[in-house]
């Protein structure tokens, strides 16, 4: 059983989701505005947050950013908006996944299960990874190169983590999309290329070859 927090101002929708999650044996908390939701997210031990983008008090982006300042609780954003910019803004603020209204409850449950699997898999892995002079602390979610901190967004961190867990293995865009974003239905695979470019800008040195190599027609790889 997981403890799930729903932050959604549509009362009928939040009640519907709550009933479905309780049927699945989850413990459920509900907040109808951003400030109450943020307080619950910070003060309770929550396993997953379902967060609406448009909320009274504080919008979902701001709530997500404030949660991410202190906690790594998985977050799925739920919203009526479906533009690429909205999806990227939600993910960049720290959300783990994104689902647009209207949606089937089965899809939401599947995405929740995928996140729980990734969290459980990550908790069983080693806490630190290294690649050349890159160091990654999984618990503190800190990345360093030559002992200098590199500030990464959550998606950038997760993308680099997957590459560092698969040294010398070429990962396709489809695999990266599925593993890091958790689904491939609403986001095009070119979002992977965008985030790879973000990572390179932060991780690489101007006078050196990129650590993240492109395998034309296949994907990306870190090679020793």
C-alpha positions as CSV (number, residue, x, y, z in Angstrom):
1,X,0.0,0.0,0.0
2,X,1.3,3.5,-0.9
3,X,0.4,6.9,0.4
4,X,-0.8,9.2,-2.4
5,X,-1.5,12.9,-2.2
6,X,-4.0,14.3,-4.7
7,X,-3.6,18.1,-5.2
8,X,-6.6,19.0,-7.5
9,X,-9.2,21.7,-7.2
10,X,-11.9,19.9,-9.3
11,X,-13.8,18.2,-6.5
12,X,-15.5,15.6,-8.6
13,X,-12.3,14.6,-10.3
14,X,-10.3,14.4,-7.1
15,X,-13.0,12.3,-5.4
16,X,-13.2,10.0,-8.4
17,X,-9.4,9.4,-8.3
18,X,-9.4,9.0,-4.5
19,X,-12.1,6.3,-4.7
20,X,-10.2,4.5,-7.4
21,X,-6.9,4.6,-5.5
22,X,-8.6,3.5,-2.3
23,X,-10.0,0.6,-4.2
24,X,-6.4,-0.3,-5.2
25,X,-5.6,-0.3,-1.4
26,X,-3.7,3.0,-1.4
27,X,-3.9,5.5,1.4
28,X,-5.1,8.8,0.0
29,X,-4.8,12.5,1.1
30,X,-6.5,15.3,-0.8
31,X,-5.9,19.0,-1.1
32,X,-7.9,21.4,-3.2
33,X,-5.5,24.3,-3.5
34,X,-1.7,24.8,-4.0
35,X,-0.8,26.0,-0.5
36,X,-2.6,23.2,1.3
37,X,-1.2,20.7,-1.1
38,X,2.3,22.0,-0.5
39,X,1.9,21.9,3.2
40,X,0.8,18.3,3.1
41,X,3.5,17.3,0.7
42,X,6.2,18.8,2.9
43,X,4.8,17.6,6.3
44,X,3.6,14.1,5.4
45,X,5.5,11.1,4.3
46,X,4.1,10.7,0.8
47,X,5.0,8.0,-1.8
48,X,3.5,9.8,-4.8
49,X,1.8,13.1,-5.6
50,X,-0.8,13.7,-8.3
51,X,-0.5,17.4,-9.0
52,X,-2.8,19.6,-11.1
53,X,-1.2,22.4,-13.1
54,X,-3.8,25.1,-12.6
55,X,-4.5,25.5,-8.9
56,X,-5.7,28.4,-6.6
57,X,-3.2,29.8,-4.2
58,X,-0.1,28.4,-5.8
59,X,0.0,26.9,-9.3
60,X,1.3,23.4,-9.9
61,X,4.6,24.5,-11.3
62,X,5.4,26.5,-8.2
63,X,4.2,23.8,-5.9
64,X,6.4,21.3,-7.7
65,X,9.5,23.5,-7.5
66,X,9.0,24.1,-3.8
67,X,8.6,20.4,-3.2
68,X,11.7,19.6,-5.2
69,X,13.7,22.1,-3.1
70,X,13.6,19.6,-0.2
71,X,12.1,16.3,-1.3
72,X,12.3,13.8,-4.2
73,X,8.7,12.5,-3.8
74,X,7.6,11.3,-7.3
75,X,5.1,13.7,-8.9
76,X,2.7,13.1,-11.8
77,X,1.2,16.3,-13.2
78,X,-2.4,16.3,-14.2
79,X,-3.7,19.1,-16.4
80,X,-6.1,20.1,-19.1
81,X,-3.3,21.7,-21.0
82,X,-1.5,19.6,-23.6
83,X,1.0,21.9,-25.3
84,X,4.6,20.9,-25.6
85,X,5.7,24.0,-23.7
86,X,3.4,23.1,-20.8
87,X,4.7,19.5,-20.7
88,X,8.3,20.7,-20.7
89,X,7.6,23.3,-18.0
90,X,6.0,20.7,-15.8
91,X,8.9,18.2,-16.3
92,X,11.6,20.9,-15.9
93,X,10.0,22.0,-12.6
94,X,10.7,18.4,-11.3
95,X,7.6,16.3,-12.3
96,X,8.3,12.7,-13.0
97,X,5.4,12.2,-15.5
98,X,2.6,14.1,-17.1
99,X,-1.0,13.1,-18.0
100,X,-3.6,15.2,-19.8
101,X,-7.3,15.4,-19.0
102,X,-9.4,13.6,-19.9
103,X,-7.6,10.4,-19.2
104,X,-8.5,6.8,-18.4
105,X,-8.0,5.7,-14.8
106,X,-6.2,2.6,-16.1
107,X,-3.6,4.7,-17.7
108,X,-3.0,6.8,-14.6
109,X,-2.7,3.6,-12.5
110,X,-0.2,2.1,-15.0
111,X,2.0,5.3,-14.9
112,X,1.9,5.1,-11.1
113,X,3.0,1.5,-11.1
114,X,5.9,2.4,-13.5
115,X,7.1,5.1,-11.1
116,X,6.9,2.8,-8.1
117,X,8.9,0.2,-10.0
118,X,11.6,2.8,-10.8
119,X,11.7,4.0,-7.3
120,X,12.0,0.5,-5.8
121,X,14.7,-0.4,-8.4
122,X,16.7,2.7,-7.6
123,X,16.5,2.1,-3.9
124,X,18.2,-1.3,-4.4
125,X,21.1,0.1,-6.4
126,X,24.4,1.4,-5.2
127,X,24.3,5.0,-3.9
128,X,27.2,6.3,-5.9
129,X,28.3,6.0,-9.6
130,X,31.4,7.2,-11.3
131,X,32.4,7.7,-14.9
132,X,35.9,9.1,-15.6
133,X,35.9,12.2,-13.4
134,X,32.1,12.4,-13.1
135,X,30.7,11.4,-9.7
136,X,27.0,10.9,-9.0
137,X,25.5,10.6,-5.6
138,X,22.1,8.9,-5.9
139,X,20.9,9.6,-2.4
140,X,21.8,13.3,-2.4
141,X,21.1,13.7,-6.1
142,X,24.4,15.5,-6.6
143,X,26.6,15.4,-9.7
144,X,30.3,16.5,-9.6
145,X,33.0,16.8,-12.2
146,X,36.5,17.2,-10.8
147,X,34.8,18.0,-7.4
148,X,32.8,20.8,-8.9
149,X,29.0,20.6,-8.5
150,X,26.9,20.4,-11.6
151,X,23.4,21.7,-11.2
152,X,21.0,19.4,-13.1
153,X,17.2,19.4,-13.3
154,X,15.5,16.2,-12.3
155,X,15.1,14.9,-15.8
156,X,18.7,15.8,-16.7
157,X,19.8,13.9,-13.6
158,X,17.7,10.8,-14.4
159,X,18.9,10.8,-18.0
160,X,22.6,10.9,-17.0
161,X,21.9,8.3,-14.3
162,X,20.5,5.9,-16.9
163,X,23.5,6.5,-19.2
164,X,25.9,5.9,-16.3
165,X,24.2,2.7,-15.3
166,X,24.7,1.4,-18.9
167,X,28.3,2.2,-19.7
168,X,29.3,1.0,-23.2
169,X,25.6,0.1,-24.0
170,X,24.0,2.2,-26.7
171,X,20.5,3.3,-25.5
172,X,18.0,4.3,-28.2
173,X,15.9,7.4,-27.9
174,X,12.8,5.2,-27.4
175,X,14.5,3.4,-24.5
176,X,15.6,6.7,-22.9
177,X,12.2,8.2,-23.3
178,X,10.4,5.2,-21.8
179,X,12.8,4.8,-18.9
180,X,13.3,8.5,-18.0
181,X,9.9,9.9,-18.8
182,X,8.0,6.8,-18.1
183,X,5.9,6.8,-21.3
184,X,6.2,7.6,-25.0
185,X,2.6,8.5,-26.0
186,X,2.5,12.3,-25.4
187,X,6.1,13.4,-25.9
188,X,8.1,13.0,-29.2
189,X,11.5,11.3,-29.1
190,X,13.2,14.5,-30.1
191,X,12.8,15.7,-26.5
192,X,15.6,13.2,-25.7
193,X,17.9,15.1,-28.1
194,X,17.0,18.4,-26.4
195,X,17.9,17.1,-23.0
196,X,21.1,15.5,-24.2
197,X,22.1,18.9,-25.5
198,X,21.3,20.4,-22.0
199,X,23.4,17.7,-20.4
200,X,26.3,18.3,-22.7
201,X,26.3,22.0,-22.1
202,X,26.6,21.4,-18.3
203,X,28.8,18.3,-18.2
204,X,31.3,18.7,-21.1
205,X,34.4,20.9,-21.3
206,X,34.7,23.2,-24.3
207,X,38.2,21.9,-25.4
208,X,37.3,18.2,-25.0
209,X,35.1,15.6,-26.8
210,X,31.6,15.1,-25.3
211,X,31.3,12.4,-22.8
212,X,27.9,11.5,-24.3
213,X,28.5,10.0,-27.7
214,X,26.0,10.0,-30.5
215,X,25.6,6.7,-32.3
216,X,24.1,7.8,-35.6
217,X,20.8,6.0,-36.3
218,X,20.8,4.3,-32.9
219,X,21.0,6.6,-29.8
220,X,23.5,7.6,-27.1
221,X,26.2,6.0,-25.1
222,X,29.0,6.6,-22.5
223,X,32.1,4.7,-23.5
224,X,35.1,3.8,-21.4
